[in-house]
Amino acid sequence: MLKMEEAAGNGNYESRNVIIEVKGLTKIFENKLKAVDSVTFSVYEGEIFSFLGPNGAGKSTTIKMLTTLLRPSEGDAVVCGFDLRKQPQEVRWSVGVVPQEYTADEDMTGLENIMLFANLYGIPGDVARKRADELLTLVELNEAAGRKVSTYSGGMRRRLELACGLVNHPKVLFLDEPTLGLDVQTRTAVWRYIRILKEQYGMTLFLTTHYLEEADGLCERVGIIDHGRIVRLGTTGELKSSVGGDAIELGIREKDVDLTSFIMKVDSVTSVVRENDHYRIKAPLGEEAAPAIMDAVRSAGYHVDRISLTKPTLDEVYLEYTGHKLRDEEANSQQVMAQQRTVRRARA
């Protein structure tokens, strides 16, 4: 199996070293588009860290800057102890990248692609072959190692990209939308490989995603990014707690009256927002507040036509801090990717 030198990290951040330190990182393109707007954050050694946001939020641009593919317009960063601006070559040797787009040569076999990546890093042939065999075992592509990549399924290609990104034994692995477009079974398999890299090899993983369940189930800390800015950062538990409790959605038959101030008087209700024909209500214990709200509304002579209760989720967090749901943005991202795939096929 692949041998990594780093010890697995624990959940105590005070005892863990900072492996990525970013201060005021900004990217402004020639058309004056500010894709990343003064982001500041840290990533700890041995953690799985994620940027969560829709297409165009600045996730991929940040990764490209941190892996030296794009030069920052402003700001600084230290990656694996190396200054991003002054020591770009050292940064490249220290990190691995699994890009959003497939980069493997389709006319070469899986093994040949890994060997090519090893050669680019200057890894001697005998060492490269041993690592290739280890990586093919890790991502379960042994039996397909001698096949051309053109015969691989989408899931197999993604696993090959993961193997190529690990060939230099990186201290930090960047994964840009690692499961975009994959079926549920393959996505679950990729999640398993990511957990193995953290738990068995202590690797630091920085991934971008717009899948809520991916960020929630896989990552220790999540940075919510929107329009190039980090709007909130913390553990998934901290993010969920920050929205102020359970969410109750209430519909009242009488549309011509505003009951916002009336509902606010109900015990344990912390906030009420009227949205079109319904109310969004926050309460620490929604299962206790919901019956009390219904009783109060009915006793005042109004009629409840619908009510629902949801526990805090990352979708609720995203809505709270950006003003829109991430699910609404996912369709746009998928449309963009579909267009890109169509262009690539046309050029083939």
C-alpha positions as CSV (number, residue, x, y, z in Angstrom):
1,M,0.0,0.0,0.0
2,L,0.9,3.7,-0.4
3,K,3.2,4.8,2.4
4,M,2.7,8.3,3.7
5,E,5.0,9.8,6.4
6,E,2.6,12.2,8.0
7,A,0.8,11.0,11.2
8,A,-3.0,11.2,11.2
9,G,-4.3,14.4,12.7
10,N,-6.9,14.6,15.4
11,G,-9.8,16.9,15.9
12,N,-8.0,19.2,18.4
13,Y,-7.1,22.2,16.3
14,E,-5.1,23.9,19.0
15,S,-2.5,21.1,18.8
16,R,-2.4,21.0,15.0
17,N,0.0,22.9,12.8
18,V,-1.3,25.3,10.2
19,I,-0.3,23.9,6.8
20,I,-2.0,26.6,4.6
21,E,-2.1,30.2,5.7
22,V,-4.0,32.7,3.4
23,K,-4.2,36.4,4.0
24,G,-6.1,38.8,1.7
25,L,-5.8,36.6,-1.4
26,T,-7.4,38.4,-4.4
27,K,-7.7,37.6,-8.1
28,I,-8.8,40.3,-10.6
29,F,-8.8,39.3,-14.2
30,E,-8.1,41.6,-17.1
31,N,-11.8,42.3,-17.7
32,K,-11.7,43.7,-14.1
33,L,-13.8,40.8,-12.8
34,K,-12.9,40.2,-9.2
35,A,-13.2,36.4,-9.0
36,V,-11.7,36.1,-5.5
37,D,-12.1,39.0,-3.1
38,S,-9.6,39.3,-0.2
39,V,-10.1,35.8,1.3
40,T,-8.3,35.0,4.6
41,F,-8.3,31.6,6.2
42,S,-6.1,28.8,7.5
43,V,-6.1,25.0,6.9
44,Y,-4.8,22.7,9.6
45,E,-2.5,19.8,9.0
46,G,-4.3,16.5,8.6
47,E,-7.8,17.9,8.2
48,I,-10.4,17.7,5.4
49,F,-11.2,21.3,4.6
50,S,-13.8,22.4,2.0
51,F,-15.0,25.5,0.1
52,L,-18.8,25.2,-0.4
53,G,-20.4,27.3,-3.0
54,P,-22.0,27.5,-6.5
55,N,-20.3,27.7,-9.9
56,G,-18.5,31.0,-10.2
57,A,-18.1,31.6,-6.5
58,G,-14.3,31.7,-6.7
59,K,-13.6,28.2,-5.5
60,S,-11.5,26.9,-8.5
61,T,-9.7,30.3,-8.8
62,T,-8.6,30.0,-5.2
63,I,-7.2,26.5,-5.7
64,K,-5.4,27.6,-8.9
65,M,-3.7,30.4,-7.0
66,L,-2.7,28.1,-4.1
67,T,-1.3,25.6,-6.6
68,T,0.6,28.3,-8.5
69,L,-1.4,28.0,-11.7
70,L,-2.6,31.5,-11.3
71,R,-0.7,34.5,-9.9
72,P,-2.6,36.4,-7.2
73,S,-3.5,40.0,-7.9
74,E,-3.2,40.8,-4.2
75,G,-2.5,39.1,-0.9
76,D,-0.2,36.4,0.3
77,A,-0.2,32.7,1.2
78,V,2.1,30.1,2.7
79,V,1.6,26.5,1.6
80,C,3.4,23.7,3.3
81,G,5.8,26.3,4.8
82,F,6.6,27.9,1.4
83,D,5.8,31.4,0.3
84,L,3.4,31.3,-2.6
85,R,5.0,34.2,-4.4
86,K,8.7,33.7,-3.6
87,Q,8.8,29.9,-3.6
88,P,6.3,28.6,-6.2
89,Q,8.5,25.7,-7.3
90,E,8.7,24.4,-3.7
91,V,4.9,24.7,-3.4
92,R,4.4,22.6,-6.5
93,W,6.6,19.8,-5.2
94,S,4.7,19.8,-1.9
95,V,1.1,19.5,-3.2
96,G,-1.0,17.3,-5.4
97,V,-3.9,18.4,-7.6
98,V,-7.0,16.6,-8.8
99,P,-8.6,19.1,-11.2
100,Q,-12.2,19.4,-12.1
101,E,-11.6,18.5,-15.7
102,Y,-10.1,15.2,-16.8
103,T,-6.4,15.6,-17.8
104,A,-5.3,12.0,-18.4
105,D,-4.2,11.1,-22.0
106,E,-6.9,8.9,-23.4
107,D,-4.5,7.2,-25.9
108,M,-2.3,6.0,-23.0
109,T,-3.0,3.3,-20.5
110,G,-3.8,4.1,-16.8
111,L,-0.3,2.9,-15.8
112,E,1.3,5.0,-18.5
113,N,-0.5,8.1,-17.3
114,I,0.7,7.7,-13.8
115,M,4.3,7.0,-15.0
116,L,4.1,10.2,-17.1
117,F,3.1,12.3,-14.1
118,A,5.9,10.7,-12.1
119,N,8.4,11.6,-14.8
120,L,7.2,15.2,-14.7
121,Y,8.1,15.2,-11.0
122,G,11.5,13.7,-11.7
123,I,10.8,10.5,-9.9
124,P,13.2,7.7,-10.9
125,G,11.7,5.0,-13.0
126,D,12.0,2.1,-10.5
127,V,10.5,4.2,-7.7
128,A,7.8,5.5,-10.1
129,R,6.7,2.0,-11.1
130,K,6.5,0.9,-7.4
131,R,4.4,4.0,-6.6
132,A,2.2,3.5,-9.7
133,D,1.4,-0.1,-8.6
134,E,0.6,1.1,-5.0
135,L,-1.7,3.9,-6.3
136,L,-3.5,1.6,-8.7
137,T,-4.1,-0.7,-5.8
138,L,-5.4,2.2,-3.7
139,V,-7.9,3.3,-6.3
140,E,-8.8,-0.3,-7.4
141,L,-7.6,0.0,-11.0
142,N,-5.1,-2.9,-11.0
143,E,-7.1,-4.9,-13.6
144,A,-7.5,-1.9,-15.8
145,A,-3.9,-0.6,-15.6
146,G,-3.0,-1.8,-19.1
147,R,-6.1,-0.5,-20.8
148,K,-6.3,2.8,-22.7
149,V,-8.0,5.5,-20.7
150,S,-10.5,5.9,-23.6
151,T,-12.1,2.7,-22.5
152,Y,-12.5,3.9,-18.9
153,S,-15.9,4.9,-17.4
154,G,-16.3,8.4,-15.8
155,G,-15.7,6.9,-12.3
156,M,-12.6,5.1,-13.4
157,R,-11.2,8.3,-14.9
158,R,-11.8,10.2,-11.7
159,R,-10.0,7.5,-9.7
160,L,-7.1,7.6,-12.1
161,E,-6.9,11.4,-11.7
162,L,-6.8,10.8,-8.0
163,A,-3.9,8.4,-8.4
164,C,-2.0,10.8,-10.6
165,G,-2.5,13.6,-8.0
166,L,-0.8,11.4,-5.4
167,V,2.2,10.3,-7.3
168,N,4.6,12.8,-5.6
169,H,3.4,11.9,-2.1
170,P,2.0,15.4,-1.5
171,K,1.6,16.9,1.9
172,V,-1.6,18.6,0.7
173,L,-4.0,17.3,-1.9
174,F,-6.3,19.7,-3.6
175,L,-9.5,18.3,-5.2
176,D,-11.6,20.6,-7.3
177,E,-15.2,19.3,-7.4
178,P,-13.9,15.7,-7.1
179,T,-17.4,14.0,-7.6
180,L,-19.0,16.4,-10.1
181,G,-21.2,14.5,-12.5
182,L,-20.5,11.1,-10.9
183,D,-23.3,8.6,-10.1
184,V,-24.1,8.0,-6.4
185,Q,-22.1,4.7,-6.1
186,T,-18.9,6.2,-7.6
187,R,-19.3,9.3,-5.6
188,T,-19.4,7.2,-2.4
189,A,-16.3,5.4,-3.5
190,V,-14.4,8.6,-4.0
191,W,-15.5,9.7,-0.5
192,R,-14.0,6.5,0.8
193,Y,-10.7,7.1,-0.8
194,I,-10.6,10.6,0.6
195,R,-11.3,9.3,4.1
196,I,-8.5,6.7,3.7
197,L,-6.0,9.4,2.7
198,K,-6.8,11.3,5.9
199,E,-7.3,8.5,8.4
200,Q,-4.5,6.1,7.3
201,Y,-2.0,8.5,5.9
202,G,-2.7,11.7,7.8
203,M,-2.9,13.7,4.5
204,T,-4.4,17.2,4.4
205,L,-7.2,17.5,1.9
206,F,-8.6,20.7,0.5
207,L,-11.7,20.2,-1.7
208,T,-14.2,22.4,-3.4
209,T,-17.8,21.3,-3.8
210,H,-21.3,22.5,-4.4
211,Y,-22.8,19.3,-3.0
212,L,-24.2,19.9,0.5
213,E,-24.1,16.3,1.6
214,E,-20.4,16.1,0.5
215,A,-19.4,19.0,2.6
216,D,-21.5,17.9,5.6
217,G,-20.5,14.2,5.6
218,L,-16.9,14.5,4.6
219,C,-15.3,17.7,5.9
220,E,-14.2,18.9,9.3
221,R,-14.4,22.6,8.5
222,V,-16.3,24.3,5.7
223,G,-15.8,27.8,4.2
224,I,-19.0,29.1,2.6
225,I,-17.9,31.2,-0.4
226,D,-20.1,33.4,-2.5
227,H,-19.2,36.0,-5.1
228,G,-15.5,35.6,-4.3
229,R,-15.9,36.2,-0.5
230,I,-15.9,33.8,2.4
231,V,-19.1,34.6,4.2
232,R,-18.8,32.1,7.0
233,L,-16.2,29.5,8.1
234,G,-16.3,26.8,10.8
235,T,-17.0,23.2,11.6
236,T,-20.3,21.9,10.2
237,G,-21.6,21.8,13.8
238,E,-20.6,25.4,14.4
239,L,-22.2,26.5,11.1
240,K,-25.5,24.8,11.9
241,S,-25.6,26.3,15.4
242,S,-24.9,29.8,14.1
243,V,-28.3,30.0,12.3
244,G,-30.2,30.3,15.6
245,G,-32.0,27.0,16.0
246,D,-34.7,25.0,14.2
247,A,-36.5,26.5,11.2
248,I,-40.3,26.5,11.1
249,E,-42.2,27.4,7.9
250,L,-45.7,28.5,8.5
251,G,-48.5,29.3,6.0
252,I,-51.6,31.3,7.0
253,R,-54.8,31.3,5.0
254,E,-55.3,35.0,5.6
255,K,-52.9,36.6,3.1
256,D,-53.8,40.2,3.7
257,V,-52.5,40.4,7.3
258,D,-49.0,40.5,8.6
259,L,-48.6,38.4,11.8
260,T,-44.8,38.9,12.2
261,S,-45.0,40.8,15.4
262,F,-47.7,38.6,16.8
263,I,-45.7,35.4,16.2
264,M,-42.6,37.0,17.8
265,K,-44.5,37.1,21.1
266,V,-44.7,33.3,21.3
267,D,-42.4,31.9,23.9
268,S,-39.0,30.6,22.6
269,V,-39.4,32.2,19.1
270,T,-36.2,34.1,18.3
271,S,-37.0,35.5,14.9
272,V,-39.7,35.8,12.3
273,V,-39.4,36.7,8.6
274,R,-42.3,37.0,6.3
275,E,-41.5,35.7,2.8
276,N,-44.3,36.1,0.2
277,D,-47.2,33.9,1.5
278,H,-45.4,32.2,4.4
279,Y,-43.3,32.9,7.5
280,R,-39.8,31.6,8.4
281,I,-39.6,31.2,12.1
282,K,-36.5,30.4,14.3
283,A,-36.7,28.7,17.6
284,P,-34.1,26.7,19.7
285,L,-36.5,23.7,20.1
286,G,-38.8,23.7,17.1
287,E,-40.8,20.6,18.2
288,E,-42.0,22.6,21.2
289,A,-42.4,26.0,19.5
290,A,-44.5,24.7,16.6
291,P,-47.5,23.6,18.6
292,A,-47.4,26.8,20.6
293,I,-47.3,28.9,17.4
294,M,-50.3,27.0,16.0
295,D,-52.3,27.4,19.2
296,A,-51.6,31.2,19.3
297,V,-52.5,31.7,15.6
298,R,-55.8,29.7,16.0
299,S,-56.7,31.4,19.2
300,A,-56.4,34.8,17.4
301,G,-58.9,33.6,14.8
302,Y,-56.5,32.8,12.0
303,H,-56.1,29.6,10.1
304,V,-52.9,27.6,9.6
305,D,-52.9,26.0,6.2
306,R,-49.4,24.4,6.4
307,I,-46.5,24.1,8.8
308,S,-43.1,22.3,8.6
309,L,-40.1,21.9,10.9
310,T,-36.5,21.4,9.8
311,K,-33.4,21.0,11.8
312,P,-30.4,23.1,10.8
313,T,-28.7,21.9,7.7
314,L,-25.9,23.4,5.6
315,D,-28.6,24.5,3.1
316,E,-30.2,26.5,5.9
317,V,-26.7,27.9,6.7
318,Y,-26.1,28.9,3.1
319,L,-29.5,30.5,2.8
320,E,-28.9,32.4,6.1
321,Y,-25.6,34.0,5.0
322,T,-26.1,34.4,1.2
323,G,-29.8,35.0,0.9
324,H,-30.3,32.2,-1.6
325,K,-30.3,28.4,-1.6
326,L,-27.4,26.5,-2.9
327,R,-29.7,24.0,-4.5
328,D,-31.0,26.8,-6.8
329,E,-27.4,27.4,-7.9
330,E,-26.6,23.7,-8.6
331,A,-28.7,23.6,-11.8
332,N,-26.7,26.5,-13.2
333,S,-23.4,24.7,-12.5
334,Q,-24.6,21.5,-14.1
335,Q,-25.7,23.5,-17.2
336,V,-22.3,25.1,-17.5
337,M,-20.5,21.7,-17.2
338,A,-22.9,20.2,-19.8
339,Q,-22.0,23.0,-22.2
340,Q,-18.3,22.4,-21.6
341,R,-18.6,18.7,-22.3
342,T,-20.5,19.5,-25.5
343,V,-17.7,21.8,-26.7
344,R,-15.0,19.2,-25.8
345,R,-16.8,16.5,-27.8
346,A,-17.2,18.9,-30.8
347,R,-13.5,19.5,-30.7
348,A,-12.5,15.9,-30.6
